[in-house]
Amino acid sequence: MEGRLRKAAEAWFAAIQEPEEAQERVLKRLTALYARTGYGREHGIQAGMSMEEFRRFVPPRRYEGFKPYVQEVLKGDPRALLADELVFLGITSGTMGRPKVVPMTKADVALRAEVMATCLAGLASYWRLEGIFGSPCIAPCLPSRVSEVQVGGRAVPCGYISGVNAEITASYFGLEGFLRPYLERINEIGPGIGKEDWGKRFSALMEALEGRDAKMAIGAAPALWMFARWLRKERGRWPKDLWDIELLLVAGVPYIMSSYAPGLSKAYGEGALLAEAYGATEGMFAARLAEEPYLVPFYNAYLYEVRVGREVKMLYEMEAGEIGSIIISTPVFPRYEVGDLVLCHADGVFFSVPGRNRPLTRAKIKLGKLLDLLASPF
């Protein structure tokens, strides 16, 4: 593993050990960005301000609270919300709520690439997965470029986050030779989500992978499972029959380890490490690292808070058994209340994200705890 990747893994491990120090550095970096925006000036954000001051001046907001500022960006005033150059507009399909448009800046894209590198480097270091770097990747995704939006006289590409992430990853890891032609074909197919559309995407992926030994698969759990089923039906083979896969990095839905992991392991190979990742259009925020099947935050990349009852505290202050609504500050959104619930399994370190912050999700969590208690002999 090359030097920059080794350093990325070491930085993640160090942040897990000393999250308070890591989060202070992240706050300093982010407030320097926010202070250069209209949103930052409106809320009195100053570079280097303390966490106490940051909380006092900047209220947590859901996406709807940021929407007027996003609209100002789209009308031609990027500085209303953004500190640097707008390079992508990420869109959601609205399957988990109302459709959203998420601006992505140069600094934001760079951080996303660094987080993906950190995640892969951390997993490779911990689990000794040296074969994944430079390897082609099984990456079923939606288009990175659906349309272009004129913003301040510039044409800004607009696409789905799975495709955008693939494009960012291709550039960072030098995989353009493999991924670029594939992504161009995915963009040509368009945003349809019907069976025929996915069949075309899977065919394009197979063409890109022909003659190559893929060592990892990255994507949303449903897409990876659909690809495996399609391959079995169309070619009579499972992915494990064609490639020696070392890593499955899976995201996109709750309960991956219980609902999707058994089927994915059967299809892609029992010997492959299955690591869950948690993210959204706004970024990738946590991933499994160790033997425990839980998520570990990237404390050296984003700023994490959580609302537990009426109290808002740092995520690293969360105690095992607590449930809360997660609040994340990214290079674009200060104190963004994502709308997801987080459940702490080990003080400040291990977490799971069981779903959206809704009464039904909380009821399922409480029922699960009750069943675990009843099943315990003590």
C-alpha positions as a printed Julia matrix, in Angstrom:
378×3 Matrix{Float64}:
   0.0     0.0     0.0
   1.52    3.32   -1.07
   2.47    6.07    1.36
  -0.54    8.37    0.98
  -2.97    5.49    1.55
  -1.05    4.26    4.58
  -1.16    7.77    6.03
  -4.91    7.97    5.35
  -5.5     4.75    7.28
  -3.3     5.91   10.15
  -5.17    9.24   10.34
  -8.51    7.41   10.63
  -7.2     5.08   13.33
  -5.75    8.03   15.27
  -9.04    9.93   15.05
 -10.91    6.94   16.47
  -8.5     6.9    19.42
  -8.65   10.68   20.01
 -11.98   11.84   18.55
 -12.16   15.09   20.52
  -8.89   16.37   19.09
  -9.82   15.19   15.59
 -13.19   16.93   15.76
 -11.6    20.18   16.92
  -9.39   20.15   13.81
 -12.39   19.44   11.58
 -14.35   22.31   13.18
 -11.48   24.69   12.49
 -11.3    23.62    8.85
 -15.06   23.8     8.29
 -15.63   27.17    9.98
 -12.93   28.64    7.73
 -15.06   27.53    4.76
 -18.4    28.63    6.2
 -17.1    32.11    7.09
 -16.66   32.81    3.36
 -20.33   32.17    2.51
 -23.5    34.22    2.74
 -24.95   31.6     5.07
 -21.91   31.91    7.3
 -22.03   35.7     7.46
 -25.78   35.6     8.13
 -25.18   33.33   11.13
 -22.04   35.0    12.43
 -19.71   32.1    11.68
 -16.06   32.99   12.18
 -13.03   30.92   11.27
 -11.7    29.08   14.31
 -14.74   29.7    16.53
 -15.32   27.24   19.37
 -17.87   24.44   19.29
 -19.89   26.25   21.94
 -20.02   29.39   19.78
 -20.77   27.37   16.65
 -23.77   25.79   18.33
 -24.98   29.09   19.72
 -24.97   30.86   16.35
 -25.84   28.02   13.96
 -29.03   25.98   14.48
 -29.29   22.4    13.18
 -31.36   22.23    9.98
 -32.99   19.56    7.88
 -32.64   19.8     4.11
 -35.79   21.92    3.89
 -34.03   24.56    5.98
 -31.15   24.72    3.51
 -33.38   24.59    0.44
 -33.76   28.41    0.06
 -29.96   28.71    0.0
 -29.67   25.89   -2.54
 -32.22   27.72   -4.68
 -30.08   30.87   -4.49
 -27.12   28.81   -5.72
 -29.17   27.51   -8.65
 -30.29   31.06   -9.47
 -26.67   32.07   -9.96
 -25.4    33.05   -6.5
 -23.09   30.16   -5.42
 -21.62   32.19   -2.56
 -24.99   32.16   -0.8
 -24.03   28.72    0.51
 -20.74   27.62   -1.06
 -17.19   28.62   -0.19
 -15.56   27.47   -3.41
 -16.23   26.3    -6.96
 -19.42   24.32   -7.65
 -18.47   21.2    -9.64
 -21.45   18.82   -9.37
 -25.12   18.8    -8.44
 -26.07   15.54   -6.77
 -29.7    14.48   -7.07
 -31.75   11.91   -5.2
 -34.6     9.84   -6.56
 -36.75   10.55   -3.52
 -37.12    6.88   -2.54
 -36.26    7.75    1.09
 -38.14   11.05    1.13
 -38.59   14.09   -1.06
 -36.14   14.47   -3.98
 -33.16   16.7    -3.2
 -30.52   18.65   -5.08
 -27.19   18.72   -3.25
 -24.45   21.12   -4.41
 -20.96   19.61   -4.43
 -17.95   21.93   -4.36
 -14.31   21.36   -5.22
 -13.44   20.99   -1.51
 -16.41   18.68   -0.98
 -15.43   16.41   -3.88
 -11.82   16.3    -2.67
 -13.02   15.27    0.8
 -15.26   12.55   -0.64
 -12.29   11.11   -2.52
 -10.13   11.25    0.61
 -12.83    9.54    2.68
 -13.19    6.73    0.14
  -9.41    6.34    0.11
  -9.37    6.37    3.91
 -12.08    3.72    4.06
 -10.38    1.38    1.58
  -6.94    1.97    3.1
  -8.26    1.34    6.61
  -9.95   -1.9     5.59
  -6.91   -3.02    3.59
  -4.61   -2.33    6.54
  -6.81   -3.94    9.18
  -7.8    -6.99    7.12
  -4.67   -7.22    4.9
  -6.53   -6.75    1.61
  -3.57   -5.64   -0.49
  -5.11   -6.9    -3.74
  -7.87   -4.3    -3.93
  -5.74   -1.31   -4.97
  -5.5    -0.81   -8.71
  -8.09   -3.52   -9.22
 -11.15   -3.05  -11.44
 -14.3    -2.64   -9.4
 -17.76   -4.15   -9.73
 -19.74   -0.92   -9.44
 -23.39   -1.02  -10.58
 -24.58    2.57  -10.5
 -26.92    5.23  -11.86
 -25.66    7.96  -14.23
 -23.29   10.62  -12.95
 -24.49   13.06  -15.6
 -28.22   13.23  -16.3
 -28.29   16.85  -17.38
 -26.49   20.16  -17.04
 -27.69   23.18  -15.08
 -26.58   26.71  -15.91
 -25.27   28.33  -12.73
 -23.66   31.75  -12.99
 -22.91   31.3   -16.68
 -21.38   27.83  -16.19
 -22.8    24.44  -17.13
 -22.72   22.27  -14.0
 -23.26   18.5   -14.42
 -26.17   17.02  -12.5
 -26.37   13.32  -11.63
 -26.96   10.54   -9.1
 -24.53   10.09   -6.25
 -23.63    6.46   -7.06
 -22.41    7.55  -10.49
 -20.76   10.71   -9.17
 -18.89    8.68   -6.54
 -17.72    6.25   -9.22
 -16.44    9.17  -11.29
 -14.64   10.67   -8.27
 -13.12    7.29   -7.37
 -11.95    6.69  -10.93
 -10.07    9.98  -10.93
  -8.53    9.57   -7.46
  -7.34    5.98   -7.91
  -6.29    6.28  -11.55
  -8.98    3.91  -12.81
 -10.19    6.08  -15.71
  -9.08    3.47  -18.25
 -11.57    1.02  -16.8
 -14.3     3.18  -15.32
 -14.48    6.12  -17.74
 -15.86    4.19  -20.79
 -18.25    2.32  -18.49
 -19.56    5.53  -16.91
 -19.99    7.14  -20.33
 -22.16    4.17  -21.33
 -24.12    4.42  -18.06
 -24.78    8.09  -18.78
 -26.0     7.21  -22.28
 -28.48    4.68  -20.85
 -30.04    7.4   -18.71
 -31.82    7.49  -15.35
 -34.52    4.87  -15.92
 -34.97    2.33  -13.13
 -36.93   -0.35  -14.99
 -35.75   -3.93  -15.46
 -34.6    -3.22  -19.01
 -32.59   -0.17  -17.89
 -30.76   -2.15  -15.22
 -30.16   -4.97  -17.69
 -28.4    -2.52  -20.01
 -26.29   -1.22  -17.12
 -25.29   -4.71  -16.07
 -24.38   -5.6   -19.67
 -22.21   -2.47  -19.84
 -20.53   -3.47  -16.58
 -19.79   -6.95  -17.91
 -18.26   -5.47  -21.07
 -16.04   -3.22  -18.94
 -14.95   -6.15  -16.75
 -14.23   -8.57  -19.61
 -10.8   -10.12  -19.17
 -10.21   -8.31  -15.86
  -9.94   -9.75  -12.36
 -12.1    -7.58  -10.1
 -11.06   -7.73   -6.46
 -13.83   -5.58   -4.98
 -17.46   -4.61   -5.42
 -18.85   -1.28   -4.26
 -22.43   -0.07   -4.33
 -25.9    -0.02   -2.88
 -27.0    -3.36   -1.48
 -30.06   -3.67   -3.78
 -27.98   -2.88   -6.9
 -25.27   -5.4    -6.0
 -27.89   -8.04   -5.32
 -29.75   -7.29   -8.58
 -26.49   -7.57  -10.53
 -25.71  -10.95   -8.95
 -29.21  -12.25   -9.76
 -29.03  -10.89  -13.32
 -25.65  -12.55  -13.85
 -26.98  -15.85  -12.56
 -30.02  -15.66  -14.85
 -28.29  -14.38  -17.99
 -24.91  -16.15  -17.75
 -25.61  -19.0   -15.33
 -22.86  -17.81  -13.0
 -22.55  -15.99   -9.7
 -19.98  -13.19   -9.34
 -17.84  -15.52   -7.18
 -17.57  -17.88  -10.17
 -15.94  -15.19  -12.31
 -13.84  -13.11   -9.91
 -11.77  -13.62   -6.77
 -13.42  -10.86   -4.75
 -11.74   -9.69   -1.55
 -14.02   -6.82   -0.5
 -17.7    -5.95   -0.69
 -18.32   -2.33    0.38
 -22.09   -2.07    0.68
 -24.32    0.91    1.47
 -27.69    2.46    0.64
 -30.21    0.81    2.98
 -30.62   -0.03    6.69
 -30.07   -3.52    8.14
 -27.5    -4.56    5.54
 -25.78   -7.06    7.84
 -28.99   -8.89    8.71
 -31.01   -8.5     5.5
 -28.48   -8.47    2.64
 -25.19   -9.86    3.95
 -26.11  -13.58    3.77
 -27.28  -13.41    0.15
 -24.45  -11.15   -0.98
 -21.84  -13.38    0.66
 -23.31  -16.41   -1.08
 -23.26  -14.63   -4.45
 -19.9   -12.85   -4.23
 -17.99  -15.38   -2.13
 -17.9   -16.34    1.53
 -14.24  -15.38    1.65
 -14.91  -11.74    0.72
 -15.0    -9.22    3.54
 -18.44   -7.59    3.63
 -18.15   -4.08    5.04
 -21.18   -1.86    5.5
 -20.84    1.86    4.77
 -23.21    4.64    5.77
 -23.73    7.73    3.7
 -26.1     9.83    1.66
 -25.96   12.2    -1.27
 -24.22   14.6     1.14
 -21.25   12.28    1.79
 -19.98    8.94    3.13
 -19.9     9.24    6.89
 -18.99    5.89    8.44
 -17.97    2.34    7.61
 -17.36   -0.98    9.25
 -13.72   -1.45   10.19
 -13.2    -4.21   12.76
 -14.68   -7.65   13.49
 -17.72   -6.07   15.12
 -20.46   -5.56   12.49
 -20.9    -1.88   13.32
 -20.11    1.48   11.75
 -17.13    3.64   12.73
 -17.31    7.39   11.89
 -14.65    9.26    9.94
 -13.91   11.62   12.83
 -11.04   13.18   10.87
 -13.29   14.2     7.95
 -16.72   15.42    9.1
 -18.11   17.01   12.26
 -20.57   14.73   14.07
 -23.25   15.59   16.62
 -26.34   13.76   17.79
 -29.66   14.81   19.29
 -30.53   12.44   22.14
 -33.87   13.46   23.59
 -33.61   17.22   24.14
 -29.83   17.23   24.4
 -27.43   17.8    21.5
 -23.92   16.47   22.08
 -20.91   15.29   20.14
 -21.29   11.85   18.61
 -18.15   10.64   20.4
 -19.92   11.49   23.7
 -22.76    9.09   22.92
 -23.1     6.12   25.27
 -23.89    2.51   24.42
 -27.64    1.94   24.18
 -28.5     5.55   23.36
 -30.55    6.44   20.27
 -30.45    9.82   18.58
 -30.88   11.87   15.43
 -27.53   12.42   13.74
 -26.3    15.92   12.82
 -23.33   16.21   10.44
 -21.41   19.25    9.23
 -19.97   18.88    5.72
 -18.06   21.37    3.54
 -21.44   22.49    2.16
 -23.99   22.11    4.99
 -23.27   23.38    8.54
 -25.02   21.28   11.22
 -27.14   19.28    8.79
 -29.72   17.1    10.55
 -29.73   14.21    8.11
 -32.99   12.71    9.35
 -31.51    9.31   10.26
 -31.45    7.63   13.64
 -28.17    6.36   15.04
 -27.88    3.66   17.7
 -24.69    3.5    19.79
 -23.27    0.03   20.52
 -19.99    1.04   22.22
 -19.34    4.46   23.75
 -18.43    6.88   20.95
 -17.01    4.19   18.65
 -19.47    1.64   17.26
 -22.82    2.61   15.74
 -25.61    1.4    13.5
 -28.14    3.4    11.49
 -31.48    1.55   11.68
 -33.4     3.99    9.48
 -35.13    7.33    9.28
 -36.04    9.32   12.38
 -39.64    8.15   12.52
 -41.82    6.68   15.29
 -41.95    3.29   13.54
 -38.14    3.08   13.42
 -37.88    3.93   17.12
 -40.55    1.34   17.92
 -38.6    -1.34   16.0
 -35.43   -0.47   17.92
 -37.22   -0.73   21.27
 -38.82   -4.03   20.24
 -35.42   -5.38   19.22
 -33.95   -4.42   22.59
 -36.85   -6.12   24.38
 -36.42   -9.32   22.37
 -32.68   -9.33   23.08
 -33.42   -8.92   26.79
 -35.95  -11.76   26.77
 -33.52  -14.0    24.9
 -30.75  -13.35   27.42
 -30.39  -16.04   30.13
 -29.41  -13.39   32.71
